[in-house]
Amino acid sequence: PGQFLGLSAMFSGDGFAGMHFNVDSVTPDQFKAWVDQTRASGGKTLDSDAYKELSKPTSNVAPFVFSDVEPDLFQKVLTQVLPPGPGPKLGPIVDADPWLVALCVRK
């Protein structure tokens, strides 16, 4: 347990240089208590609309939490029912047709 300096390990666009934060390392019991308190707070739910807002590029946003998550949200993101948020292009190989990518990287 303790507080440590955290920073973004990947270049992720504008504002990258400011992506540093404090990491609070806690015991498993303290973490469970925090989760229980956050869930009981009645705060915002991470649903499809909140995800769309969250996926927009931002910088210097204060930390915040969600008290609940839409049940199938991860599956919607994974299957791209919710498309990727706006942002820089990933490059020709990533933006290419998946079949073309498979042919290029096949061993």
A tleap script that builds the chain and sets N, CA, C and O, in Angstrom:
source leaprc.protein.ff14SB
mol = sequence {
  NPRO GLY GLN PHE LEU GLY LEU SER ALA MET
  PHE SER GLY ASP GLY PHE ALA GLY MET HIE
  PHE ASN VAL ASP SER VAL THR PRO ASP GLN
  PHE LYS ALA TRP VAL ASP GLN THR ARG ALA
  SER GLY GLY LYS THR LEU ASP SER ASP ALA
  TYR LYS GLU LEU SER LYS PRO THR SER ASN
  VAL ALA PRO PHE VAL PHE SER ASP VAL GLU
  PRO ASP LEU PHE GLN LYS VAL LEU THR GLN
  VAL LEU PRO PRO GLY PRO GLY PRO LYS LEU
  GLY PRO ILE VAL ASP ALA ASP PRO TRP LEU
  VAL ALA LEU CYS VAL ARG CLYS
}
set mol.1.N position { 0.821 -1.201 0.000 }
set mol.1.CA position { 0.000 0.000 0.000 }
set mol.1.C position { 0.862 1.262 0.000 }
set mol.1.O position { 1.978 1.271 0.520 }
set mol.2.N position { 0.331 2.301 -0.582 }
set mol.2.CA position { 1.017 3.577 -0.645 }
set mol.2.C position { 0.547 4.375 -1.834 }
set mol.2.O position { -0.325 3.930 -2.582 }
set mol.3.N position { 1.118 5.553 -2.017 }
set mol.3.CA position { 0.785 6.385 -3.162 }
set mol.3.C position { 2.011 6.479 -4.065 }
set mol.3.O position { 3.127 6.718 -3.604 }
set mol.4.N position { 1.776 6.284 -5.365 }
set mol.4.CA position { 2.853 6.249 -6.338 }
set mol.4.C position { 2.500 7.144 -7.517 }
set mol.4.O position { 1.330 7.451 -7.747 }
set mol.5.N position { 3.523 7.562 -8.265 }
set mol.5.CA position { 3.308 8.367 -9.457 }
set mol.5.C position { 2.977 7.448 -10.626 }
set mol.5.O position { 3.697 6.485 -10.886 }
set mol.6.N position { 1.902 7.741 -11.323 }
set mol.6.CA position { 1.526 6.993 -12.515 }
set mol.6.C position { 1.606 7.894 -13.727 }
set mol.6.O position { 1.450 9.110 -13.610 }
set mol.7.N position { 1.849 7.311 -14.894 }
set mol.7.CA position { 1.854 8.082 -16.130 }
set mol.7.C position { 1.476 7.177 -17.287 }
set mol.7.O position { 1.630 5.957 -17.230 }
set mol.8.N position { 0.976 7.809 -18.339 }
set mol.8.CA position { 0.594 7.054 -19.521 }
set mol.8.C position { 1.846 6.481 -20.168 }
set mol.8.O position { 2.818 7.203 -20.390 }
set mol.9.N position { 1.827 5.203 -20.467 }
set mol.9.CA position { 2.995 4.540 -21.049 }
set mol.9.C position { 2.943 4.520 -22.571 }
set mol.9.O position { 3.890 4.067 -23.213 }
set mol.10.N position { 1.862 4.999 -23.151 }
set mol.10.CA position { 1.711 4.972 -24.602 }
set mol.10.C position { 1.403 6.381 -25.094 }
set mol.10.O position { 0.634 7.100 -24.456 }
set mol.11.N position { 1.986 6.785 -26.207 }
set mol.11.CA position { 1.625 8.064 -26.805 }
set mol.11.C position { 0.188 7.947 -27.266 }
set mol.11.O position { -0.151 7.032 -28.017 }
set mol.12.N position { -0.652 8.850 -26.832 }
set mol.12.CA position { -2.074 8.726 -27.142 }
set mol.12.C position { -2.683 10.030 -27.645 }
set mol.12.O position { -3.878 10.262 -27.459 }
set mol.13.N position { -1.898 10.868 -28.266 }
set mol.13.CA position { -2.444 12.071 -28.875 }
set mol.13.C position { -2.213 13.322 -28.051 }
set mol.13.O position { -1.399 13.345 -27.128 }
set mol.14.N position { -2.960 14.374 -28.416 }
set mol.14.CA position { -2.828 15.656 -27.733 }
set mol.14.C position { -3.043 15.481 -26.236 }
set mol.14.O position { -3.913 14.723 -25.808 }
set mol.15.N position { -2.256 16.177 -25.458 }
set mol.15.CA position { -2.374 16.101 -24.008 }
set mol.15.C position { -1.560 14.993 -23.382 }
set mol.15.O position { -1.573 14.831 -22.162 }
set mol.16.N position { -0.845 14.219 -24.201 }
set mol.16.CA position { -0.068 13.082 -23.693 }
set mol.16.C position { 0.882 13.495 -22.576 }
set mol.16.O position { 1.014 12.787 -21.577 }
set mol.17.N position { 1.540 14.632 -22.740 }
set mol.17.CA position { 2.537 15.070 -21.754 }
set mol.17.C position { 1.920 15.320 -20.382 }
set mol.17.O position { 2.615 15.252 -19.369 }
set mol.18.N position { 0.629 15.606 -20.342 }
set mol.18.CA position { -0.031 15.867 -19.066 }
set mol.18.C position { -0.677 14.650 -18.443 }
set mol.18.O position { -1.353 14.764 -17.421 }
set mol.19.N position { -0.481 13.486 -19.038 }
set mol.19.CA position { -1.141 12.275 -18.536 }
set mol.19.C position { -0.322 11.635 -17.424 }
set mol.19.O position { 0.293 10.585 -17.604 }
set mol.20.N position { -0.331 12.290 -16.282 }
set mol.20.CA position { 0.304 11.728 -15.097 }
set mol.20.C position { -0.676 11.884 -13.940 }
set mol.20.O position { -1.508 12.792 -13.942 }
set mol.21.N position { -0.578 11.017 -12.973 }
set mol.21.CA position { -1.595 10.936 -11.927 }
set mol.21.C position { -1.014 10.198 -10.734 }
set mol.21.O position { 0.032 9.556 -10.834 }
set mol.22.N position { -1.698 10.295 -9.612 }
set mol.22.CA position { -1.315 9.530 -8.431 }
set mol.22.C position { -2.026 8.186 -8.449 }
set mol.22.O position { -3.205 8.108 -8.793 }
set mol.23.N position { -1.323 7.148 -8.087 }
set mol.23.CA position { -1.888 5.805 -7.964 }
set mol.23.C position { -1.938 5.472 -6.480 }
set mol.23.O position { -0.910 5.451 -5.803 }
set mol.24.N position { -3.139 5.214 -5.981 }
set mol.24.CA position { -3.298 4.816 -4.588 }
set mol.24.C position { -3.366 3.300 -4.524 }
set mol.24.O position { -4.352 2.701 -4.953 }
set mol.25.N position { -2.340 2.686 -3.998 }
set mol.25.CA position { -2.287 1.234 -3.831 }
set mol.25.C position { -2.845 0.908 -2.449 }
set mol.25.O position { -2.390 1.455 -1.444 }
set mol.26.N position { -3.833 0.016 -2.404 }
set mol.26.CA position { -4.501 -0.305 -1.140 }
set mol.26.C position { -4.566 -1.817 -0.948 }
set mol.26.O position { -4.294 -2.582 -1.873 }
set mol.27.N position { -4.920 -2.226 0.233 }
set mol.27.CA position { -5.078 -3.651 0.523 }
set mol.27.C position { -6.338 -4.165 -0.170 }
set mol.27.O position { -7.199 -3.367 -0.541 }
set mol.28.N position { -6.462 -5.472 -0.351 }
set mol.28.CA position { -7.686 -6.018 -0.948 }
set mol.28.C position { -8.951 -5.614 -0.183 }
set mol.28.O position { -9.977 -5.329 -0.801 }
set mol.29.N position { -8.891 -5.586 1.145 }
set mol.29.CA position { -10.067 -5.191 1.929 }
set mol.29.C position { -10.420 -3.722 1.698 }
set mol.29.O position { -11.597 -3.375 1.599 }
set mol.30.N position { -9.402 -2.858 1.613 }
set mol.30.CA position { -9.655 -1.443 1.344 }
set mol.30.C position { -10.239 -1.256 -0.058 }
set mol.30.O position { -11.118 -0.418 -0.262 }
set mol.31.N position { -9.752 -2.035 -1.017 }
set mol.31.CA position { -10.275 -1.938 -2.379 }
set mol.31.C position { -11.736 -2.374 -2.415 }
set mol.31.O position { -12.563 -1.710 -3.039 }
set mol.32.N position { -12.058 -3.475 -1.759 }
set mol.32.CA position { -13.449 -3.948 -1.717 }
set mol.32.C position { -14.350 -2.898 -1.080 }
set mol.32.O position { -15.456 -2.654 -1.563 }
set mol.33.N position { -13.885 -2.273 0.001 }
set mol.33.CA position { -14.678 -1.231 0.660 }
set mol.33.C position { -14.916 -0.054 -0.284 }
set mol.33.O position { -16.013 0.504 -0.316 }
set mol.34.N position { -13.885 0.329 -1.058 }
set mol.34.CA position { -14.030 1.422 -2.019 }
set mol.34.C position { -15.039 1.047 -3.107 }
set mol.34.O position { -15.880 1.866 -3.478 }
set mol.35.N position { -14.963 -0.181 -3.619 }
set mol.35.CA position { -15.909 -0.637 -4.642 }
set mol.35.C position { -17.325 -0.604 -4.086 }
set mol.35.O position { -18.236 -0.100 -4.742 }
set mol.36.N position { -17.519 -1.133 -2.889 }
set mol.36.CA position { -18.851 -1.153 -2.273 }
set mol.36.C position { -19.391 0.267 -2.093 }
set mol.36.O position { -20.560 0.532 -2.375 }
set mol.37.N position { -18.538 1.175 -1.624 }
set mol.37.CA position { -18.941 2.567 -1.409 }
set mol.37.C position { -19.295 3.233 -2.739 }
set mol.37.O position { -20.279 3.968 -2.823 }
set mol.38.N position { -18.497 2.979 -3.774 }
set mol.38.CA position { -18.749 3.571 -5.091 }
set mol.38.C position { -20.053 3.050 -5.674 }
set mol.38.O position { -20.834 3.824 -6.226 }
set mol.39.N position { -20.296 1.761 -5.560 }
set mol.39.CA position { -21.546 1.181 -6.075 }
set mol.39.C position { -22.756 1.737 -5.343 }
set mol.39.O position { -23.798 1.973 -5.955 }
set mol.40.N position { -22.627 1.947 -4.039 }
set mol.40.CA position { -23.744 2.430 -3.228 }
set mol.40.C position { -23.985 3.929 -3.390 }
set mol.40.O position { -25.005 4.439 -2.927 }
set mol.41.N position { -23.072 4.636 -4.032 }
set mol.41.CA position { -23.164 6.097 -4.119 }
set mol.41.C position { -24.306 6.584 -5.000 }
set mol.41.O position { -24.711 7.743 -4.906 }
set mol.42.N position { -24.829 5.706 -5.860 }
set mol.42.CA position { -25.899 6.130 -6.757 }
set mol.42.C position { -25.414 7.053 -7.861 }
set mol.42.O position { -26.194 7.822 -8.422 }
set mol.43.N position { -24.129 6.978 -8.171 }
set mol.43.CA position { -23.549 7.829 -9.213 }
set mol.43.C position { -23.963 7.397 -10.608 }
set mol.43.O position { -24.882 6.598 -10.784 }
set mol.44.N position { -23.270 7.940 -11.589 }
set mol.44.CA position { -23.588 7.663 -12.989 }
set mol.44.C position { -23.302 6.211 -13.358 }
set mol.44.O position { -22.408 5.571 -12.804 }
set mol.45.N position { -24.091 5.709 -14.313 }
set mol.45.CA position { -23.880 4.381 -14.877 }
set mol.45.C position { -23.087 4.523 -16.171 }
set mol.45.O position { -23.378 5.391 -16.994 }
set mol.46.N position { -22.087 3.669 -16.344 }
set mol.46.CA position { -21.351 3.636 -17.608 }
set mol.46.C position { -22.205 2.844 -18.591 }
set mol.46.O position { -22.162 1.614 -18.625 }
set mol.47.N position { -22.988 3.580 -19.395 }
set mol.47.CA position { -23.847 2.957 -20.392 }
set mol.47.C position { -23.380 3.393 -21.781 }
set mol.47.O position { -22.345 4.045 -21.916 }
set mol.48.N position { -24.135 3.039 -22.796 }
set mol.48.CA position { -23.728 3.343 -24.175 }
set mol.48.C position { -23.513 4.834 -24.391 }
set mol.48.O position { -22.523 5.232 -25.005 }
set mol.49.N position { -24.426 5.663 -23.897 }
set mol.49.CA position { -24.288 7.112 -24.085 }
set mol.49.C position { -23.070 7.655 -23.345 }
set mol.49.O position { -22.324 8.469 -23.889 }
set mol.50.N position { -22.865 7.205 -22.104 }
set mol.50.CA position { -21.702 7.657 -21.330 }
set mol.50.C position { -20.414 7.191 -22.002 }
set mol.50.O position { -19.424 7.923 -22.014 }
set mol.51.N position { -20.417 5.977 -22.562 }
set mol.51.CA position { -19.229 5.472 -23.258 }
set mol.51.C position { -18.894 6.337 -24.471 }
set mol.51.O position { -17.728 6.647 -24.717 }
set mol.52.N position { -19.927 6.727 -25.231 }
set mol.52.CA position { -19.691 7.577 -26.407 }
set mol.52.C position { -19.045 8.898 -25.987 }
set mol.52.O position { -18.129 9.378 -26.653 }
set mol.53.N position { -19.515 9.484 -24.891 }
set mol.53.CA position { -18.913 10.721 -24.381 }
set mol.53.C position { -17.492 10.466 -23.889 }
set mol.53.O position { -16.588 11.261 -24.146 }
set mol.54.N position { -17.303 9.360 -23.186 }
set mol.54.CA position { -16.001 9.018 -22.625 }
set mol.54.C position { -14.964 8.753 -23.714 }
set mol.54.O position { -13.772 8.968 -23.498 }
set mol.55.N position { -15.408 8.288 -24.876 }
set mol.55.CA position { -14.472 7.945 -25.947 }
set mol.55.C position { -13.993 9.161 -26.739 }
set mol.55.O position { -13.100 9.040 -27.577 }
set mol.56.N position { -14.578 10.329 -26.482 }
set mol.56.CA position { -14.144 11.542 -27.180 }
set mol.56.C position { -12.806 12.014 -26.611 }
set mol.56.O position { -12.574 11.919 -25.406 }
set mol.57.N position { -11.927 12.522 -27.476 }
set mol.57.CA position { -10.637 13.024 -26.990 }
set mol.57.C position { -10.826 14.177 -25.997 }
set mol.57.O position { -11.623 15.084 -26.233 }
set mol.58.N position { -10.096 14.131 -24.902 }
set mol.58.CA position { -10.123 15.183 -23.888 }
set mol.58.C position { -8.724 15.331 -23.314 }
set mol.58.O position { -7.836 14.528 -23.602 }
set mol.59.N position { -8.537 16.344 -22.513 }
set mol.59.CA position { -7.290 16.478 -21.766 }
set mol.59.C position { -7.583 17.226 -20.474 }
set mol.59.O position { -8.520 18.021 -20.392 }
set mol.60.N position { -6.767 16.955 -19.478 }
set mol.60.CA position { -6.873 17.608 -18.176 }
set mol.60.C position { -8.256 17.463 -17.544 }
set mol.60.O position { -8.822 18.443 -17.058 }
set mol.61.N position { -8.797 16.258 -17.550 }
set mol.61.CA position { -10.090 15.972 -16.937 }
set mol.61.C position { -9.845 15.398 -15.547 }
set mol.61.O position { -9.024 14.497 -15.374 }
set mol.62.N position { -10.556 15.920 -14.571 }
set mol.62.CA position { -10.412 15.418 -13.205 }
set mol.62.C position { -10.897 13.965 -13.137 }
set mol.62.O position { -11.830 13.595 -13.849 }
set mol.63.N position { -10.282 13.151 -12.302 }
set mol.63.CA position { -10.716 11.752 -12.165 }
set mol.63.C position { -12.179 11.660 -11.715 }
set mol.63.O position { -12.659 12.500 -10.955 }
set mol.64.N position { -12.866 10.639 -12.191 }
set mol.64.CA position { -14.242 10.383 -11.772 }
set mol.64.C position { -14.508 8.892 -11.873 }
set mol.64.O position { -13.730 8.152 -12.476 }
set mol.65.N position { -15.607 8.457 -11.281 }
set mol.65.CA position { -15.946 7.033 -11.270 }
set mol.65.C position { -17.387 6.842 -11.744 }
set mol.65.O position { -18.186 7.779 -11.749 }
set mol.66.N position { -17.693 5.629 -12.133 }
set mol.66.CA position { -19.055 5.213 -12.425 }
set mol.66.C position { -19.462 4.220 -11.346 }
set mol.66.O position { -18.653 3.403 -10.907 }
set mol.67.N position { -20.722 4.295 -10.918 }
set mol.67.CA position { -21.161 3.405 -9.846 }
set mol.67.C position { -21.741 2.096 -10.371 }
set mol.67.O position { -21.972 1.163 -9.602 }
set mol.68.N position { -21.977 2.027 -11.681 }
set mol.68.CA position { -22.531 0.809 -12.270 }
set mol.68.C position { -22.143 0.777 -13.746 }
set mol.68.O position { -21.713 1.785 -14.306 }
set mol.69.N position { -22.299 -0.386 -14.365 }
set mol.69.CA position { -21.962 -0.566 -15.777 }
set mol.69.C position { -23.111 -1.286 -16.467 }
set mol.69.O position { -23.647 -2.264 -15.947 }
set mol.70.N position { -23.481 -0.794 -17.634 }
set mol.70.CA position { -24.492 -1.457 -18.461 }
set mol.70.C position { -24.054 -2.902 -18.694 }
set mol.70.O position { -22.905 -3.138 -19.069 }
set mol.71.N position { -24.947 -3.876 -18.478 }
set mol.71.CA position { -24.540 -5.295 -18.515 }
set mol.71.C position { -23.784 -5.742 -19.763 }
set mol.71.O position { -22.800 -6.471 -19.636 }
set mol.72.N position { -24.196 -5.344 -20.950 }
set mol.72.CA position { -23.564 -5.836 -22.177 }
set mol.72.C position { -22.622 -4.817 -22.818 }
set mol.72.O position { -22.289 -4.947 -23.996 }
set mol.73.N position { -22.189 -3.808 -22.064 }
set mol.73.CA position { -21.380 -2.738 -22.655 }
set mol.73.C position { -20.077 -3.265 -23.251 }
set mol.73.O position { -19.727 -2.898 -24.372 }
set mol.74.N position { -19.361 -4.108 -22.532 }
set mol.74.CA position { -18.091 -4.624 -23.044 }
set mol.74.C position { -18.302 -5.352 -24.368 }
set mol.74.O position { -17.526 -5.168 -25.306 }
set mol.75.N position { -19.338 -6.171 -24.453 }
set mol.75.CA position { -19.629 -6.911 -25.684 }
set mol.75.C position { -19.962 -5.951 -26.826 }
set mol.75.O position { -19.563 -6.183 -27.967 }
set mol.76.N position { -20.696 -4.867 -26.522 }
set mol.76.CA position { -21.031 -3.879 -27.556 }
set mol.76.C position { -19.774 -3.201 -28.095 }
set mol.76.O position { -19.660 -2.965 -29.298 }
set mol.77.N position { -18.840 -2.890 -27.212 }
set mol.77.CA position { -17.592 -2.260 -27.648 }
set mol.77.C position { -16.769 -3.257 -28.455 }
set mol.77.O position { -16.242 -2.923 -29.517 }
set mol.78.N position { -16.662 -4.477 -27.946 }
set mol.78.CA position { -15.858 -5.510 -28.589 }
set mol.78.C position { -16.358 -5.832 -29.994 }
set mol.78.O position { -15.556 -6.001 -30.912 }
set mol.79.N position { -17.670 -5.917 -30.169 }
set mol.79.CA position { -18.245 -6.262 -31.472 }
set mol.79.C position { -18.534 -5.026 -32.316 }
set mol.79.O position { -19.113 -5.125 -33.398 }
set mol.80.N position { -18.130 -3.872 -31.819 }
set mol.80.CA position { -18.283 -2.585 -32.487 }
set mol.80.C position { -19.729 -2.225 -32.783 }
set mol.80.O position { -20.007 -1.506 -33.743 }
set mol.81.N position { -20.663 -2.726 -31.956 }
set mol.81.CA position { -22.014 -2.179 -31.983 }
set mol.81.C position { -21.891 -0.698 -31.630 }
set mol.81.O position { -22.596 0.151 -32.175 }
set mol.82.N position { -20.965 -0.410 -30.691 }
set mol.82.CA position { -20.554 0.968 -30.408 }
set mol.82.C position { -19.246 1.177 -31.150 }
set mol.82.O position { -18.240 0.561 -30.798 }
set mol.83.N position { -19.233 2.025 -32.160 }
set mol.83.CA position { -18.004 2.202 -32.940 }
set mol.83.C position { -16.918 2.884 -32.126 }
set mol.83.O position { -17.203 3.506 -31.103 }
set mol.84.N position { -15.669 2.771 -32.579 }
set mol.84.CA position { -14.574 3.456 -31.896 }
set mol.84.C position { -14.819 4.959 -31.859 }
set mol.84.O position { -15.446 5.519 -32.758 }
set mol.85.N position { -14.326 5.594 -30.825 }
set mol.85.CA position { -14.462 7.039 -30.702 }
set mol.85.C position { -13.589 7.759 -31.701 }
set mol.85.O position { -12.719 7.149 -32.324 }
set mol.86.N position { -13.815 9.067 -31.863 }
set mol.86.CA position { -12.979 9.834 -32.776 }
set mol.86.C position { -11.556 9.902 -32.246 }
set mol.86.O position { -11.324 9.796 -31.042 }
set mol.87.N position { -10.636 10.075 -33.128 }
set mol.87.CA position { -9.247 10.165 -32.701 }
set mol.87.C position { -8.325 10.020 -33.884 }
set mol.87.O position { -8.780 9.902 -35.022 }
set mol.88.N position { -7.035 10.027 -33.625 }
set mol.88.CA position { -6.080 9.917 -34.728 }
set mol.88.C position { -6.181 8.565 -35.415 }
set mol.88.O position { -6.497 7.552 -34.790 }
set mol.89.N position { -5.910 8.569 -36.701 }
set mol.89.CA position { -5.877 7.311 -37.454 }
set mol.89.C position { -4.775 6.429 -36.901 }
set mol.89.O position { -3.742 6.915 -36.443 }
set mol.90.N position { -5.006 5.133 -36.949 }
set mol.90.CA position { -4.038 4.196 -36.403 }
set mol.90.C position { -2.970 3.796 -37.405 }
set mol.90.O position { -1.956 3.214 -37.020 }
set mol.91.N position { -3.171 4.090 -38.660 }
set mol.91.CA position { -2.184 3.740 -39.672 }
set mol.91.C position { -2.761 2.794 -40.691 }
set mol.91.O position { -3.817 2.202 -40.466 }
set mol.92.N position { -2.076 2.643 -41.818 }
set mol.92.CA position { -2.626 1.883 -42.936 }
set mol.92.C position { -2.925 0.426 -42.614 }
set mol.92.O position { -3.956 -0.084 -43.053 }
set mol.93.N position { -2.080 -0.255 -41.877 }
set mol.93.CA position { -2.323 -1.679 -41.636 }
set mol.93.C position { -3.513 -1.881 -40.702 }
set mol.93.O position { -4.261 -2.846 -40.858 }
set mol.94.N position { -3.699 -0.985 -39.734 }
set mol.94.CA position { -4.804 -1.118 -38.793 }
set mol.94.C position { -6.114 -0.692 -39.428 }
set mol.94.O position { -7.162 -1.264 -39.129 }
set mol.95.N position { -6.066 0.318 -40.310 }
set mol.95.CA position { -7.275 0.816 -40.946 }
set mol.95.C position { -7.696 -0.024 -42.152 }
set mol.95.O position { -8.767 0.203 -42.714 }
set mol.96.N position { -6.882 -0.972 -42.548 }
set mol.96.CA position { -7.154 -1.774 -43.743 }
set mol.96.C position { -8.268 -2.787 -43.486 }
set mol.96.O position { -8.672 -3.034 -42.350 }
set mol.97.N position { -8.735 -3.351 -44.568 }
set mol.97.CA position { -9.724 -4.418 -44.505 }
set mol.97.C position { -9.172 -5.573 -43.667 }
set mol.97.O position { -8.020 -5.963 -43.858 }
set mol.98.N position { -9.971 -6.135 -42.736 }
set mol.98.CA position { -9.476 -7.219 -41.879 }
set mol.98.C position { -8.934 -8.417 -42.652 }
set mol.98.O position { -7.984 -9.057 -42.201 }
set mol.99.N position { -9.519 -8.733 -43.809 }
set mol.99.CA position { -9.019 -9.870 -44.593 }
set mol.99.C position { -7.625 -9.573 -45.133 }
set mol.99.O position { -6.762 -10.450 -45.164 }
set mol.100.N position { -7.412 -8.323 -45.561 }
set mol.100.CA position { -6.096 -7.921 -46.049 }
set mol.100.C position { -5.067 -7.993 -44.925 }
set mol.100.O position { -3.948 -8.463 -45.128 }
set mol.101.N position { -5.450 -7.526 -43.744 }
set mol.101.CA position { -4.551 -7.590 -42.592 }
set mol.101.C position { -4.190 -9.041 -42.304 }
set mol.101.O position { -3.024 -9.351 -42.059 }
set mol.102.N position { -5.178 -9.933 -42.330 }
set mol.102.CA position { -4.929 -11.352 -42.053 }
set mol.102.C position { -3.948 -11.944 -43.062 }
set mol.102.O position { -3.079 -12.735 -42.693 }
set mol.103.N position { -4.083 -11.567 -44.326 }
set mol.103.CA position { -3.158 -12.067 -45.343 }
set mol.103.C position { -1.741 -11.554 -45.113 }
set mol.103.O position { -0.770 -12.281 -45.324 }
set mol.104.N position { -1.624 -10.296 -44.677 }
set mol.104.CA position { -0.304 -9.685 -44.484 }
set mol.104.C position { 0.434 -10.251 -43.281 }
set mol.104.O position { 1.661 -10.340 -43.301 }
set mol.105.N position { -0.279 -10.631 -42.249 }
set mol.105.CA position { 0.390 -11.063 -41.018 }
set mol.105.C position { 0.379 -12.580 -40.841 }
set mol.105.O position { 0.934 -13.096 -39.871 }
set mol.106.N position { -0.243 -13.287 -41.765 }
set mol.106.CA position { -0.311 -14.742 -41.651 }
set mol.106.C position { 1.069 -15.354 -41.777 }
set mol.106.O position { 1.874 -14.919 -42.600 }
set mol.107.N position { 1.344 -16.357 -40.968 }
set mol.107.CA position { 2.662 -17.004 -40.987 }
set mol.107.C position { 2.623 -18.275 -41.788 }
set mol.107.O position { 3.640 -18.956 -41.916 }
savepdb mol mol.pdb
quit
